[in-house]
Amino acid sequence: MESKTFKILSIDGGGIKGLYSASILASLENKTGKKIADHFDMICGTSTGGLIAIGLANGMSANDLVDLYTTNGSKIFPTSNSNFIRGFQNSFKSIKQIFFSNKHSVKPLKRILEDLFGDKTMNDATNLLCIPSFNLTNGQPKVFKKSGSQTEHFVDNTIKLVDIALATSAAPSYYPVHEHNNFLYTDGGVWANNPSLCGLLEAVDYYVGEEKEFDDFRILSISSIATPNGWVSTSNKSKSIIGWKEKMFQTALDGQSYFTDYFLLKIVPKINPKGKYFRIKSPELSKAQMNIITMDRADKKTLSTIKSLGNQVGNTYATKPEILEFFKSIKNYKNI
């Protein structure tokens, strides 16, 4: 029998920096002339990566998603193009975030998601999906799944895509906790900012291996932009919550993404000698780029910079044989 490869696309979280991931994918689509969703059996995404995954699995091209970020980024994360006004915005939002409430209103994001997906559910997706969140009610990780008949995960197929998108992207102190069906959810990045491992576990449990439909797997993992956040040796070692500010959440995201990448590089050859894992990593940033790229800054200069970085990295990887291999055949999994 012909060997069949189960292909997984994984997309990191990172707020507005999802534009970087979407731009990489758009470059791959433009170079190959093929839609991303037609060539991956499963798409995994966390937080902003979850929004991209859901969009791809519901008929959107990567270019559509780039347009979504560039057109609506400043609505989702209100940011003035004026340095003077932005300074006041940042001060007000930081005070609000630290002392009173979440930094941003979720209403603009919710309206955009409702316009895109309406009442669609996981069952409408054209790819298998794994979208991490964290269930605060029972204190356990949650992966929302569009699953095939091989698995026992049928309950998620009826959940609205809007609810799943809001649950995976409810970043602590940035957006409010999302409630669905009497459960409270926060951002999947608190435990799975790089969701590649979620996809691998689902694959080997149900789709790949002896007496299963697929013989091996290939994972393409797309990072967000990692902003260097190392501390100087003279840093105050007794920081309060105010002193940590956004570094508290960002450190967790960066650490989890790094460990997952390291772990998969080590474990994949041991799980399946034919299995392959590729990671398109964060670009090296100049000092000027570091100063303007954050999780929630969405002025024109920042959006243009993020998109340019994604295009540059995407065009570079679009010529690499190991990446082009993903596009040589369409997805195999049909039972969706």
MOCOR-V733609 format. One line per field, one symbol per residue. phi: phi as a letter, one per 20 degrees, with the letter a starting at -180 (. if undefined). psi: psi as a letter, one per 40 degrees, with the letter a starting at -180 (. if undefined). A space follows every 10 residues. Layout:
phi->???
psi->???
//
This chain:
phi->.ffcdedcdc cfermffgff ffffffffff femcfgffcc fccdbdlfff ffgffffcne effgfgffff edgfefcgbf eegfffffgf fffffgffdc bffcfegfff ffffffdlef dgfefecfcc cfbceffdmc gcdfcedeff deeefffeff ffffffffde fgmecfgedb lmddccgfff cbfdegffff fffffcccpg mdfdebbcdd ddfeeeegcf effegfedee gffflfffff ffffffffff ffffgeegfe fbgefcccce efffdffffg fdecfcecff ffgfffffff ffffffffde gfefgfdfbf gefdec
psi->ihhhhhhhhh hiifbeeddd dddddddddd ddfihddeeh dihiihbddd ddddddefeh iddddddddd dededdghhi ehdddddddd dddddddddd aidiiedddd ddddddebei ideeieiiih hiahhddefi ihhhhhiaee iegdddeehi ddddddddeg hhediiihhh feihiiheee efdheddddd dddddddhah fididaihhh hhiahhhhfi iieeiheghi ddddbedddd dddddddddd dddddddddd dhdeiihhhh iiihiidddd eehidfhfid dddddddddd dddddddeeh ddddddedii idheg.
//
